[in-house]
Amino acid sequence: MTHNSKEELVYRTCVLLIQHFRNLLQAGIGGFNSRIFQYMLHWEYDFVGVGQSAEVTNESGYHPEHVVPCAVLIEETCRLIKENVLNDTEIAKLLQKHWKIARITKEQAKQIDFGLGHKSTMSPGWCFESGETLARLNAVKITLLPI
């Protein structure tokens, strides 16, 4: 990783987020706004985009989908901070692994949100430490193409 590569910038932002979450947890402040991710890296897709659905066209438009919901990213990061088993570097690498956005159709977003019932969750049994980042997209057979 070069010092100013996008990958390095995302990693350093993950470290900052972990420090921020840790500070809030230590202060006893609950509730995190899931929009924090889009504000930390703007335009977020330029940094963590992983492609777009083969069904996305100019006519269809697209929906920017966090492939692991922001609520899950926050919940799991906070869980790992509280468990105090992994250090910030290890947690940052996991957060960086799962902080991804795909461009999918609005219909595909509805399949995930309402068909699967996973608007802000992952499937039962999914594990932050070892789970497949694209699990929700794979469950509804969304194929991503590079942009």
ROGUKE-965843 format. One line per 10 residues: number of its first residue (from 1); their letters; for each residue z, x, y of N, C-alpha, C. Coordinates in pm, 1 decimal, always signed. Layout:
<atoms>
NUM = A = Z X Y Z X Y Z X Y; ...
</atoms>
This chain:
<atoms>
1 = MTHNSKEELV = +0.0 +84.1 -118.2 +0.0 +0.0 +0.0 +0.0 +88.2 +124.0; -98.8 +70.5 +208.4 -95.7 +142.6 +334.7 +5.0 +75.6 +426.2; +54.1 +151.8 +522.2 +162.9 +104.6 +608.1 +129.8 -23.9 +682.5; +6.4 -43.1 +722.5 -28.9 -161.1 +799.9 -123.7 -254.8 +726.4; -131.0 -243.5 +594.8 -215.6 -334.6 +518.6 -156.1 -475.2 +523.7; -238.4 -574.7 +496.8 -187.9 -711.5 +492.1 -78.6 -724.7 +387.3; -98.0 -660.0 +274.9 +1.3 -664.6 +167.6 +135.9 -610.2 +215.9; +132.6 -499.7 +287.7 +256.2 -440.3 +340.7 +318.3 -531.0 +447.4; +237.0 -590.7 +531.8 +289.4 -681.5 +634.7 +355.4 -803.4 +571.0; +295.8 -856.5 +465.4 +356.3 -970.3 +395.8 +488.3 -927.5 +333.1
11 = YRTCVLLIQH = +490.3 -813.6 +267.7 +613.8 -764.4 +205.6 +724.8 -748.2 +310.2; +694.2 -684.5 +421.9 +796.2 -664.6 +526.0 +842.5 -796.7 +584.6; +752.7 -893.8 +593.3 +791.4 -1026.7 +640.2 +883.7 -1093.4 +538.6; +856.9 -1073.7 +410.6 +945.5 -1126.6 +306.2 +1084.8 -1067.1 +318.2; +1094.0 -938.6 +344.9 +1224.3 -873.9 +364.7 +1296.7 -936.8 +483.7; +1223.8 -959.4 +593.8 +1284.0 -1024.1 +710.9 +1334.0 -1165.0 +678.1; +1255.0 -1239.8 +603.8 +1296.0 -1374.9 +565.8 +1423.4 -1372.0 +481.8; +1430.7 -1280.3 +388.9 +1550.0 -1267.6 +304.5 +1671.0 -1234.6 +391.1; +1656.1 -1141.8 +483.5 +1766.9 -1108.0 +572.5 +1808.7 -1228.5 +656.2; +1709.8 -1304.4 +704.6 +1738.7 -1424.4 +783.6 +1812.4 -1528.2 +698.7
21 = FRNLLQAGIG = +1762.7 -1555.2 +578.0 +1828.4 -1651.2 +489.9 +1970.1 -1604.9 +457.1; +1986.7 -1476.3 +430.1 +2119.1 -1421.4 +398.7 +2214.6 -1442.8 +516.5; +2167.5 -1415.7 +638.5 +2251.4 -1434.7 +757.6 +2294.5 -1580.6 +771.4; +2202.0 -1672.7 +752.1 +2235.1 -1814.5 +763.5 +2331.5 -1858.4 +654.3; +2310.0 -1811.8 +533.5 +2400.6 -1845.6 +423.7 +2541.1 -1792.3 +450.5; +2550.3 -1668.8 +498.7 +2681.5 -1609.5 +527.8 +2752.3 -1682.8 +641.6; +2674.7 -1737.9 +733.9 +2732.8 -1813.0 +845.4 +2765.9 -1956.2 +805.0; +2730.6 -1993.8 +682.1 +2758.0 -2128.4 +635.1 +2663.4 -2232.4 +691.6; +2549.9 -2187.5 +738.7 +2450.6 -2278.7 +794.7 +2354.5 -2318.8 +684.2; +2346.8 -2446.6 +658.4 +2257.5 -2496.5 +554.4 +2132.3 -2556.2 +616.0
31 = GFNSRIFQYM = +2038.0 -2581.4 +534.4 +1914.8 -2644.7 +580.3 +1819.6 -2546.1 +642.4; +1709.3 -2528.7 +578.9 +1606.5 -2437.4 +626.5 +1478.6 -2516.1 +647.1; +1408.9 -2490.4 +754.2 +1282.3 -2557.5 +780.1 +1172.6 -2486.1 +702.8; +1102.3 -2559.8 +618.5 +998.9 -2498.4 +534.7 +880.9 -2446.7 +616.6; +869.4 -2487.5 +740.7 +761.2 -2438.9 +827.1 +782.2 -2293.2 +868.3; +895.4 -2236.6 +836.5 +922.6 -2098.4 +876.2 +813.5 -2004.0 +825.8; +756.9 -2033.0 +709.7 +654.8 -1945.2 +653.5 +530.2 -1939.8 +741.0; +485.1 -2056.1 +788.0 +364.3 -2056.2 +869.8 +388.6 -1994.0 +1006.1; +512.1 -1995.0 +1053.1 +541.1 -1933.3 +1182.1 +559.5 -1781.9 +1171.4; +603.3 -1736.8 +1056.1 +625.7 -1592.6 +1038.7 +494.5 -1514.8 +1029.3
41 = LHWEYDFVGV = +394.7 -1574.2 +966.9 +263.1 -1510.7 +956.4 +159.0 -1611.0 +1003.4; +104.5 -1586.7 +1118.2 +10.1 -1682.2 +1176.4 -124.4 -1612.3 +1195.1; -225.9 -1659.9 +1152.3 -262.8 -1766.3 +1063.0 -224.5 -1727.7 +922.0; -142.0 -1808.4 +862.2 -83.1 -1779.3 +731.7 -188.6 -1753.5 +624.6; -294.3 -1834.6 +621.8 -396.6 -1818.2 +518.5 -459.5 -1678.6 +523.3; -472.7 -1623.0 +642.3 -531.9 -1489.6 +655.4 -450.0 -1383.3 +583.0; -322.5 -1409.2 +562.9 -233.8 -1311.7 +499.2 -207.5 -1342.7 +351.9; -192.6 -1470.7 +317.7 -151.6 -1506.7 +181.5 -250.3 -1601.4 +112.7; -369.4 -1614.4 +166.6 -470.9 -1698.8 +104.7 -520.1 -1640.4 -26.3; -536.9 -1727.1 -126.7 -582.6 -1681.5 -258.0 -716.1 -1741.2 -300.0
51 = GQSAEVTNES = -777.4 -1819.5 -213.3 -907.5 -1875.4 -245.3 -911.8 -2024.1 -218.7; -1025.8 -2083.2 -256.4 -1039.3 -2226.8 -236.9 -1096.7 -2290.7 -361.6; -1065.3 -2417.0 -377.9 -1112.3 -2494.2 -490.9 -1264.8 -2497.2 -491.2; -1319.8 -2496.7 -609.8 -1465.1 -2506.8 -625.2 -1516.9 -2639.5 -569.8; -1431.1 -2740.5 -559.2 -1471.7 -2871.7 -510.0 -1471.1 -2882.7 -357.6; -1416.7 -2784.9 -288.5 -1413.8 -2789.4 -141.8 -1554.8 -2766.3 -88.0; -1596.7 -2855.8 +0.1 -1727.0 -2842.8 +65.4 -1707.0 -2864.0 +215.0; -1810.5 -2838.4 +291.2 -1804.0 -2865.6 +435.2 -1777.7 -3013.7 +460.1; -1833.2 -3098.3 +375.7 -1817.0 -3242.7 +391.5 -1676.8 -3288.7 +351.4; -1623.2 -3229.7 +245.3 -1493.2 -3274.5 +194.5 -1377.7 -3227.4 +282.4
61 = GYHPEHVVPC = -1398.0 -3114.9 +349.9 -1285.6 -3054.0 +420.6 -1188.6 -2995.9 +319.8; -1074.2 -2952.1 +366.4 -976.8 -2894.7 +273.1 -834.8 -2920.5 +321.2; -744.6 -2904.0 +226.7 -600.9 -2914.1 +251.4 -541.2 -2777.3 +219.1; -468.9 -2713.9 +312.1 -404.5 -2585.9 +280.8 -278.9 -2611.0 +196.9; -280.6 -2567.9 +73.0 -172.3 -2595.2 -21.2 -94.7 -2469.2 -54.7; +36.4 -2470.0 -27.2 +121.5 -2361.7 -76.4 +128.4 -2380.3 -227.9; +80.1 -2284.9 -303.4 +70.0 -2304.7 -447.7 +207.3 -2313.1 -512.8; +305.3 -2246.9 -457.4 +445.8 -2271.1 -488.3 +502.4 -2331.4 -359.6; +552.7 -2454.6 -365.1 +597.0 -2520.9 -242.8 +700.2 -2439.3 -164.5; +692.5 -2449.3 -32.8 +786.0 -2375.7 +53.4 +930.6 -2407.9 +20.0
71 = AVLIEETCRL = +957.8 -2534.6 -13.2 +1094.8 -2572.5 -50.1 +1142.7 -2492.2 -170.9; +1053.7 -2467.7 -265.4 +1088.1 -2389.4 -384.5 +1107.1 -2242.9 -345.3; +1019.7 -2190.2 -259.9 +1034.1 -2051.4 -215.5 +1170.6 -2030.3 -150.5; +1210.4 -2122.3 -65.6 +1339.9 -2111.3 +2.6 +1454.8 -2126.9 -96.6; +1448.8 -2231.7 -177.4 +1556.3 -2259.1 -273.5 +1577.2 -2142.2 -369.5; +1469.0 -2090.5 -423.6 +1480.5 -1981.5 -520.8 +1524.9 -1850.9 -455.3; +1475.8 -1823.2 -335.3 +1519.4 -1702.7 -264.2 +1669.1 -1711.0 -234.9; +1714.6 -1825.8 -189.4 +1857.3 -1842.6 -160.5 +1941.0 -1832.9 -288.5; +1890.1 -1888.7 -397.3 +1960.7 -1877.5 -525.6 +1980.2 -1731.2 -563.5; +1873.1 -1653.1 -550.5 +1882.2 -1511.3 -587.3 +1975.7 -1434.1 -493.7
81 = IKENVLNDTE = +1976.4 -1469.9 -366.8 +2068.9 -1406.3 -272.3 +2212.3 -1436.5 -315.2; +2241.8 -1563.3 -345.4 +2377.4 -1603.9 -383.8 +2420.7 -1540.9 -515.9; +2327.0 -1530.3 -610.7 +2360.9 -1472.1 -741.1 +2391.5 -1323.6 -729.7; +2333.8 -1257.2 -630.6 +2360.0 -1115.6 -603.8 +2333.3 -1026.9 -726.4; +2230.2 -1061.4 -802.1 +2192.1 -982.0 -918.8 +2077.4 -887.8 -882.3; +1985.6 -935.6 -798.7 +1871.7 -855.3 -755.0 +1896.2 -806.9 -612.6; +1839.7 -691.3 -580.0 +1850.4 -643.7 -442.4 +1739.4 -705.6 -357.3; +1746.1 -683.4 -226.9 +1649.1 -745.3 -135.9 +1505.9 -702.3 -165.0; +1486.7 -579.9 -207.8 +1352.3 -533.1 -241.4 +1295.5 -612.3 -358.8; +1376.7 -633.7 -460.9 +1331.7 -708.9 -578.4 +1304.2 -855.4 -543.5
91 = IAKLLQKHWK = +1390.9 -913.9 -461.5 +1370.0 -1052.8 -420.0 +1244.5 -1062.3 -334.2; +1225.0 -966.7 -243.6 +1106.5 -967.4 -156.0 +978.5 -959.3 -237.9; +977.7 -881.2 -343.6 +858.6 -871.2 -428.2 +828.5 -1003.8 -498.5; +933.0 -1074.2 -541.4 +912.3 -1205.5 -602.9 +862.6 -1306.4 -499.8; +922.4 -1305.8 -381.8 +878.3 -1396.4 -276.4 +733.4 -1368.0 -239.6; +699.2 -1241.3 -227.9 +561.6 -1203.2 -195.3 +465.2 -1248.1 -305.9; +505.4 -1238.2 -429.7 +421.2 -1279.0 -542.5 +386.3 -1426.8 -534.7; +482.9 -1510.0 -495.1 +464.4 -1654.8 -499.5 +424.6 -1718.5 -366.4; +431.5 -1644.8 -256.3 +395.1 -1700.8 -125.7 +243.8 -1692.1 -111.4; +175.2 -1796.0 -156.0 +29.1 -1800.7 -156.3 -18.3 -1938.2 -110.4
101 = IARITKEQAK = -135.1 -1941.0 -48.2 -197.3 -2066.2 -4.7 -338.2 -2072.8 -61.1; -373.1 -2192.5 -108.5 -509.3 -2218.3 -154.6 -565.1 -2334.8 -73.4; -693.9 -2333.1 -53.6 -761.6 -2445.6 +10.2 -813.0 -2535.7 -100.9; -760.0 -2658.5 -103.6 -800.1 -2754.8 -204.4 -841.6 -2883.5 -133.4; -902.6 -2976.0 -207.6 -940.8 -3102.7 -145.9 -816.7 -3190.2 -128.8; -828.0 -3288.3 -41.9 -717.3 -3382.2 -20.9 -689.8 -3461.8 -149.0; -794.3 -3491.5 -224.3 -776.7 -3561.8 -352.1 -699.5 -3475.1 -451.9; -730.7 -3346.8 -454.9 -658.3 -3257.0 -544.3 -511.5 -3246.2 -502.5; -486.4 -3244.7 -372.7 -347.7 -3242.0 -324.0 -273.1 -3367.0 -370.7; -340.3 -3482.1 -367.3 -278.3 -3606.7 -415.3 -248.4 -3599.2 -564.9
111 = QIDFGLGHKS = -338.4 -3535.8 -641.6 -314.0 -3518.8 -785.6 -185.4 -3441.5 -809.2; -166.5 -3333.8 -732.2 -46.8 -3251.1 -748.1 +76.7 -3327.1 -700.3; +68.0 -3382.4 -578.8 +184.0 -3445.8 -516.2 +228.7 -3572.2 -587.8; +132.8 -3658.3 -622.0 +168.0 -3789.4 -676.3 +134.6 -3804.0 -824.7; +23.9 -3744.7 -869.1 -11.7 -3749.9 -1010.9 +88.1 -3671.7 -1095.3; +115.6 -3549.3 -1053.7 +214.8 -3466.3 -1123.2 +356.2 -3493.3 -1074.5; +366.9 -3542.7 -950.4 +499.8 -3562.5 -891.4 +563.0 -3432.7 -845.8; +478.5 -3336.3 -804.1 +529.9 -3204.1 -765.9 +492.3 -3166.1 -623.1; +515.1 -3258.7 -529.7 +486.9 -3228.7 -389.5 +570.6 -3110.1 -340.7; +697.1 -3107.7 -378.4 +784.2 -2999.4 -331.4 +863.2 -2936.0 -445.1
121 = TMSPGWCFES = +810.1 -2948.6 -566.6 +876.9 -2890.9 -683.0 +774.8 -2825.0 -775.2; +827.0 -2749.1 -866.6 +746.0 -2693.8 -975.3 +781.6 -2771.4 -1101.9; +704.1 -2753.8 -1207.0 +730.7 -2821.6 -1333.9 +866.3 -2778.7 -1389.0; +934.9 -2869.2 -1460.0 +1062.4 -2830.8 -1523.1 +1041.8 -2709.5 -1613.1; +1134.3 -2618.4 -1605.9 +1126.7 -2497.4 -1687.4 +1054.4 -2382.1 -1620.4; +986.3 -2408.1 -1507.8 +918.9 -2299.9 -1436.9 +1024.5 -2204.5 -1382.8; +998.1 -2075.1 -1390.2 +1095.8 -1973.1 -1351.9 +1041.5 -1885.2 -1239.9; +1116.2 -1874.5 -1132.1 +1075.0 -1793.8 -1017.4 +1053.3 -1648.2 -1056.9; +1137.8 -1598.1 -1143.2 +1129.7 -1457.7 -1181.5 +1009.8 -1426.1 -1270.9; +966.3 -1522.6 -1353.5 +858.2 -1492.1 -1447.8 +747.7 -1597.3 -1451.0
131 = GETLARLNAV = +758.1 -1702.4 -1372.3 +661.6 -1811.6 -1376.7 +526.6 -1776.8 -1316.8; +426.3 -1849.0 -1359.9 +289.8 -1834.1 -1310.4 +280.7 -1897.5 -1171.9; +235.5 -1820.3 -1075.1 +226.3 -1867.8 -937.2 +136.0 -1990.1 -925.5; +26.7 -1993.2 -996.5 -71.1 -2101.0 -984.4 -46.0 -2216.6 -1082.0; +74.5 -2229.1 -1134.3 +103.9 -2328.2 -1238.3 +68.2 -2470.7 -1196.5; +99.4 -2511.5 -1074.6 +68.7 -2649.4 -1032.2 -81.8 -2671.1 -1025.4; -155.8 -2573.2 -976.3 -301.2 -2586.5 -969.1 -362.1 -2588.0 -1108.9; -310.9 -2502.3 -1195.6 -359.7 -2497.2 -1333.3 -334.5 -2629.4 -1405.7; -223.5 -2694.8 -1375.1 -187.7 -2820.3 -1442.5 -288.3 -2931.9 -1415.0; -354.5 -2925.9 -1299.2 -456.7 -3026.5 -1267.6 -596.7 -2965.8 -1272.0
141 = KITLLPI = -606.0 -2850.2 -1335.8 -734.1 -2782.9 -1362.9 -815.4 -2752.6 -1236.5; -746.4 -2698.4 -1135.9 -813.6 -2655.4 -1014.3 -852.9 -2509.1 -1031.5; -981.8 -2482.1 -1016.6 -1033.3 -2345.9 -1024.4 -1052.9 -2294.9 -881.6; -997.8 -2177.0 -852.9 -1011.1 -2118.3 -720.4 -1124.5 -2017.5 -716.8; -1199.4 -2024.3 -608.6 -1305.4 -1927.6 -582.0 -1264.9 -1845.3 -461.3; -1304.0 -1718.0 -457.4 -1274.9 -1638.9 -338.3 -1355.3 -1691.9 -219.9; -1300.9 -1674.5 -100.7 -1373.1 -1718.7 +19.6 -1448.9 -1600.6 +74.6
</atoms>
